[in-house]
Amino acid sequence: MKRTALALADGRGIVYFDRDEQVVRDAVDLRDLAPASSVSHRRWDATVEEWVVVAGHRQTRTFLPPTDECPLCPSRPGRSSEVPDSDYDVVVFENRFPSLGAGDGLEPETDLLPGLARRGPATGRCEVVCFTPDHGASFSSLSPDKVRLVLDVWADRTRELGRLHGVAQVFPFENRGEEIGVTLAHPHGQVYAYPFVTPRTRRRTAAARRYRTRTGRSLYDDLVAAEVADGSRLVAANRSWVAFVPAAARWPFEVHLYPRDRVADLPALSEDQRHDFGPVYLEVLQRLDGLFGLRMPYVAGWHQAPVRSGRADAALHLELFSSRRSPGKLKFLAGSESAMDVFVNDVPPEEAARMLRAATPAVLRA
């Protein structure tokens, strides 16, 4: 994998990742852009002991532009985009409208309500990952070789962003579909480098620690072994990975992918694990699209160990879920889910797994 780091017109970083070691990337961003800036900050909610990020500048971000104005397609004569080159394999650049990234992490926290609410800098990084220059493609239409490149890119960004001052956790993810809230149709994902460990990861780390104290074993090792032995919720598997609908799935169609041999994060994946990921993940995505014969909206995110804490019991895995519960119906987070965090799932996990196993894999195009 060849890595070429350059800069955009406003000073944001951009990195091209290529399978061809001979390719040259030297295109210049010709746009007239003001220097990049962010006014994000974070606020502490003492009632749930969680941080909330406030990013008012994101109200002006690009929203569902027409295809010929897509900022993620390669630049062409007469139209410059976020990608100066005329083509790319995989490209990563700093988000123009980041949720995180203000300040240098050295600003002190201040009280908003003494002892109850405080404000701090939302340092970190938000990056955009473009998987393909083809606007009409989808992750499910990538080749296994291309998926391997994307996986290596995620590992690279996890390693590099984890070295930044103040970064506590790195989260690569992809959102697909307007139903999920995507504002750019071009196939892409993002990477968030948080200045704190996220609430869900804190809860998972605590649960894994309690399980090891109680049993002397790894929660995630036992979970993967039990799902494989049970088999009723398995969707796909090979020598290195297993994909299953979790027994307590929150969403109508939810699939988790675990390496059979536990690792803490993406950089720790072995050569075999990296090679074997693409075929399993593509099968899951193509079965999801084949379920109802349409592009399923989904969120897919990598859960991995924080940068500096809770690593001993962590287990890298990918969680994917769709908000679609039938061809014409979506699951919305209603009162119980939104207000109380108690999910009500209309599709039994075993039935969801059976439907996915029976679905004809599909590669859909625009």
N, C-alpha and C positions, 0 to 999 in steps of 0.2 A: 504494500500500500504506500503510494507516494503522497506526501503531505505538503501543501504549499500554502503558507500563511501570508496574507496581504492585508490591505486596509481599504475601507470604503471612503467615499468623499467626505463624510462627516467624522472620520476617525474611528468608526467601529471596525472591529476585526472581522475578517472573513478567511476561512480555511477551505481549500479544495482538497478532496480525497480522491485519488485515482488508482485504478487497478494497473494502468499502464505507467510504468516507471519512467518512460521516455517523454510523456506529455509535458508541455510547457504551459504554465498558467501565468500570464503577465498582463492580462487586460486591465485597463485603468477605468475606474469609476468616473465618468465625465459629468455627473450631475452636480448642480450647484446646491449643496445642502448646508444648512447651518450646523454647527458642532452638535453632536449628540448630547442629550441631557435627560435626566430623569428626576422627578420630584417625589418619588415613592418614599414612604416611611412605614414603620410597623407599630402597632398598638397592642398592648397586653391586656387581655380580658381576664381579670382575676376570678370571675365566676366559673370559668371552665379551664383556667390556666393554659390559655392558648394565645398565640400571636395572630393578629389579623393584619394583612398588608393593605395599605391605602395608596392607590395609584391613580389620582385624578386625571393625569395627563393621558391615560389610555382611552378616555372618552373620544378622542379624536383619531383613533387608529383606523386603518383601512378596513372597510366593511363590504364584503361580497362584491368586489369590482368585476366588471365584465372580463371575459377571457382575454381580450386583446389588451387589457390594462393590468394583467396579473403581475404583481411585483416579484413573484418567485420564478417566473419563466426566465430563461436566459435573455440577456440583452440582444437587441437586433438593431440594424441601421434605422435611425430615427426614433428609437425608443429604448431608453436605458432603464434597467430594473435594479433590484437589489443584488442581482448576480451580473457583474460586468462582462463575464465571458459569454461566448455564443453557445457554449455547451458545457456540460459537466457530468461527472459520475455521481458523486455526492458532495454537497457543499454545505458548510455551516457558517452562520454569521450571527453577530450580536443583534438581538431584536431591536428594531427602531422604536418600539413602544414597550419597553420592558416593565414587568411588574417589580423587578428587583434591580438594584444596581446603583442607587444613589449613594454618594459619599465614599469614604475610604474605610469605614468600619471603626474609626477611632472616635467618632462623636459620642459623647456620653448620652445615656438615656435620661429623659426628664419626666417628672411627674405631671400627669394630667389631672388625676384625682389621687392625692397622696395615699399610698398603700393599696389602691384599688385599680388604678389604670395608669400606665406609663407609655411613653413614646420613645422609639429608638430608630436608628437608621436602618433602612431596608437594603443593606449591602448584599451583594451576591451577583449573579449573572443570569440572564435569560438569553438563550440562543435558539435560532431557528435551524432545523435540519431538513434540507431538501433531498429527498430520496432519488428523484429522477427529474430530468428536464421536460418530460412528457406531461403536459397539463392534464390530459385525459386519462392518465394511468392511475393505478392504485397500488398500495403496498402489496396486495394480493397478486398483482400481475408481474411483480419483480421475479427475476430468476433466482434460484438458490445461491448462485455465485454473487449476485448483487446484494442479497440479504446478508450474506457473510460480510461484505464490505460495510454495510450499514451497521452490523453488529460490532465490527472493529471500530467504527467511528464512535458508537456509543461508549465503548470501552475507553477510547482515547479521550473523549470529553469528560467522562467520569474521573479519569486520572488527572487531566489537566485542570479542571475546575476545582477538584478537591485540593489542589495546591494553593488556591487563592486564599489570601488572608481573610479570615472570618467565615469561610464557607464550612457549614456543618453537615450538609447532605446534598447529594446530586440525584436528580430525578429526571431521566429521559422518558418521554411519553409521546403518543400520537393521538389526536382527536380526528375522527372522520365523520363527515355528514353535517348538514345544516341542523338536523334534528338534535344533534349533540351540542351545537353552538359554534361550529366552525365558521370563521369569518373570511377565510381564504380557501378556495376550492382546490388549489394545486396540492398534490400529495406532499405532505410535509409533517414533521413532528417538531417538538421543542425539547429543550433541556433547561431545567431550573436548577440553579445552585443556591440553596437556601442558607441564610445566616443562622438558622436554628434547625433542630431536629423536628420534623413535622409531627403533628399530634398522632396520626395513625401509626407512624413508626415507633413513637414512644410507647404506645399501648402494646404494639406487637413485641417490642423488646422486653417490656415488663412481663408479658405473658410467657414468652419463651424462657425467661430467667426463672419464673416461678415453676414452670414445668420441669426444667432441669433440676431445680432444688428438690422437687417432689419425687421425681422418677430417676434422676441420674442420667437421663437421655435427652436427645435433641427433639424438640417439639416438631420441627420440620422434617427431620429424618423419619420420625414415626408417622407423620401425616402422609408423606409420599408413599411409604411402604404400605400403609393401610389402604390408601386409595387404589394402588396397583393390585393388592390382594383382593379387594372387594370387586373391582372391575365394573360396577354398574354405572359409574359416572365417567369412565374413561372416554376420551374423544379421539386421541391419537397418541402414538408413542414410537420411539425408536431406541437404539442402544444407549443414547445419552439423555433423552428428554421424555417426559410424560406430560400430557395435557389432559386435564379433567375439569368437569364442572364441580366446584366445591360443594360439600354436603350441606352447607348452610349458605348457599348462593343468595345474594341480595337482589340480583337483577334477573330478568327473564332468561337471558342467555349470557352466561358468564363462564369464562374458561380461564384456568390458571395453568401456566407452563413452568415446570420445575426441572432443573437438571437432576438426573438420578443421583449424582454425587454432589453433595451440597458444597457451594462456594459462597463467599460473603458478598462479592460484587462482580460487576462485569469484567474489570481487568483480570480477575482471578480465573476466568474461564479457560479451560484447557483447549488445545488445538482440536481435539475430537469434539468437544462440546460446541465449539464455534462452528465447526464444519457441519454438525448434525442439526443445528438449530433451524436453519432455513427450511428444510423439507417439512418438519413438524409444524412450524408456525404457518407456513403457506397453506398446508392442508387445513389447519384450523380456520384461517381467514377465508379460504375458498369454500369450505363447508358452510361457514356463516353466510356468505353471499349466496350460496345455493339453497339455503333453507327456504326462503320465500321468493327466490328468483329476482332479487333486487339488491342494490348496495346497502348493506346493513350499516347504520351509524354505530360507531363504537368509540370507546376510550381504551387505549392499551398503554399501560405504564409499568416501568421496571421498579420493583421494590428491592432495594439493596441496602447493605449496611451503611450507617452514617460514616462520615469521614474519620472521626476520632473517638467514637464511643459505641458501645453495644455491638461490637463486631463478632464476638465469640459465638453468639447464638443466632446471628443473622443468617438468612437464606435467600440468596438471589432468586427471584422468580418474576415472571411477567403476568400481570393480571389484565384481562380483557373483558369488557362488558358492553352490551348493547342495550339501548333504551327501547328497542322495538320488541313488542311481545307477540305481535301477529302482523300480517301484511298491511293492515290499515290502522293499527293501533300502537301507540307509544306508551311507555310507562313514565309517568311524571312523578316527581317527588312531592307527594301530598302531605297532609298534616302529620301523620305518624313519622314519615321519613324526615321531612324538613324540620319539624319542630322538636321531635324527640329522638331522632336517630334510630328509630325502630323500623326496619324495613319489612314490608309485606310483599312477598313474591308470589305472583299469579301462576308461575310455571314451576312445578316440582323439579328439583335438580336432576333427578333420575330421568324424567321425561325429556328435559332439555338435552341431556346427553344422548338419549336414544334418538331424538330428532336430528341432532347434529351428525351422529354416526350414519344415519340413514340418508342424509342430504347428499345430493350429487354435487361435488365440488365445482364451483363456477369461477371463471375469471371474467369479470364484467368490465366493459369499456364504456366511455362516455358516448 
